[in-house]
Amino acid sequence: MCGQKVTLEIAKTPKERNMGLMFRESVPHGTGMIFVFEEASPLSFWMKNVPMDIDIGYFDSKGKLVNSLTMRGESPLKLTEQLPSYPSLSPAKYAVELTQGFYQKYSSKKCKLSPLP
């Protein structure tokens, strides 16, 4: 991805997708989580019980990067309805969360998922 090898945990089920990276103290460099959906559609994520900022990249069904955003760590005391959302700009089938700054650092390279899950 973006010319860099990364190790990703796969979140395929609704339960795994709801849990995401919650309750972790850090995301080691070169690791993250991929969220796999049945079909490409507009996606939106939010952060809860994740103390650090992380990047999210949205990818279409061919694995091409749609857009990326930095999601801010949030207090566990904040109500879910008060949390900001981080949407894809167009339909996406995959969302990949990585360490903060990953997509900015490699934005000059074409980011593509390979191989696709």
Order of alpha helices (4+ residues) and beta strands (2+ residues): beta-alpha-beta-beta-beta-beta-beta-beta-alpha
